[in-house]
Amino acid sequence: MSRVTLTVNGAEVTAEVESRTHLADFLREDRLLTGTHLGCEHGVCGACTLLIDGAPARSCIAYTVACEGADVRTIEGLEDDPVIVRLRAAFTAEHALQCGYCTPGMLVTARDIVQRLPDADEAKVRLELAGNLCRCTGYAGIVRAIRRVLAEGVQVPAVVASPLPVLPPVAPAQRPATVSALPRGTGVVQTLHIAVPLAVVWAAVRDPAVVAACVPGARLVSIEGSRLTGEVHAALGPIETLFAGEGTCTFDDGASRAELSGEGRDTRTGTRLGGRAVLQLHASDAATTDATLAIDYTLRGPLAQFARGAVVREFAAEIAVIAARNLEARLSGGTPEPPRHLSAGGLMLRVIWRRLRAMLGLR
């Protein structure tokens, strides 16, 4: 069991939950907020859509423990919301609901459309609704209802993004095995072996431009002292993202330890990413360096629905392997992989291939 504290419909809630408990189950079974409906339970149908820190999210694939410190608002908490009030009236007037099972999630998405896209035409509204499935209405009434509210020009309050939580410091590690998983968000810990002496690897790590050049999809824009700005380009099938942000990098020469913390935002989807990475180096022998990387991150917004822990850990592990291989090649006079954007499809193929080789006992 894990202890989690979050805000639900304006009230702070602290509870003991199992790590596997999804937010939708927690809200329905623990808080008795049954307005959040469960449909596919795979993040596809949109029936469970609610707001996490003001952004629509699938609660059936969001773990409750990953929502530590988050502001969660369900359909019950939007009863007096001015946009929802107008949408409810419009849904009634335009016959935009039948069985009503999809309606709570549909209203949350509709609210997001009205607030974010005040000039949306019918095609845009239909595109934005693609993630909310309805088997009754044929969508025509729903689209009319949303366009009706858009045409009325309802005054909506400015949406102010909630700041990402400040992550607590990580205790320094003396050896790779002592780098512990970080306590907030989603954690990934991995140890890599680089066939280059410690002093050479540490000198490269001290140069952020060298490290950034080894990570696929990453581009360092500027360095001002310990302050860095950069971006990461990634592709998930037809979805392309470009996270731009800034962070702070610090180095402990005595312990061969580096720490990077920062936050960024994808301008295409509005998804926000914050996190911290701690790199601890240790000489395995005179010619080999063990590098233990601990990453803690918080992803909030539309793309958070894809950030299931196991999937992210696989991708993060593969990205770290690619970066370590590129760094080793760069420092030993080899040829690094050419820089490119991150491809989720390509990474998945690498993961599957690695697992098949492990099953067959191949190196």
QUIHUSUL-V398110 format. One record per residue. SS is DSSP state (A for helix, B for strand, O for the rest). Layout:
ss=(SS,SS)
//
This chain:
ss=(O,B,B,B,B,B,B,B,O,O,B,B,B,B,B,B,B,O,O,O,O,B,A,A,A,A,A,A,A,A,O,O,O,O,O,O,O,O,O,O,O,O,O,O,O,O,O,O,B,B,B,B,O,O,B,B,B,B,O,O,O,O,B,A,A,A,A,O,O,O,B,B,B,O,A,A,A,A,O,O,O,A,A,A,A,A,A,A,A,A,A,A,A,O,O,O,O,O,O,O,O,O,A,A,A,A,A,A,A,A,A,A,A,A,A,A,O,O,O,O,O,A,A,A,A,A,A,A,A,A,A,O,O,O,O,O,O,O,O,A,A,A,A,A,A,A,A,A,A,A,A,A,O,O,O,O,O,O,O,O,O,O,O,O,O,O,O,O,O,O,O,O,O,O,O,A,A,A,O,O,O,O,O,O,O,B,B,B,B,B,B,B,B,B,O,O,O,A,A,A,A,A,A,A,A,O,O,A,A,A,A,A,A,A,O,O,O,B,B,B,B,B,B,B,O,O,B,B,B,B,B,B,B,B,B,B,O,O,B,B,B,B,B,B,B,B,B,B,B,B,B,B,O,O,O,O,B,B,B,B,B,B,B,B,B,B,O,O,O,O,O,B,B,B,B,B,B,B,B,B,B,B,B,B,B,O,O,B,B,B,B,B,B,B,B,B,B,B,B,B,O,A,A,A,A,A,O,O,A,A,A,A,A,A,A,A,A,A,A,A,A,A,A,A,A,A,A,A,A,A,A,O,O,O,O,O,O,O,O,O,O,B,B,A,A,A,A,A,A,A,A,A,A,A,A,A,A,A,A,O,O,O,O)
//
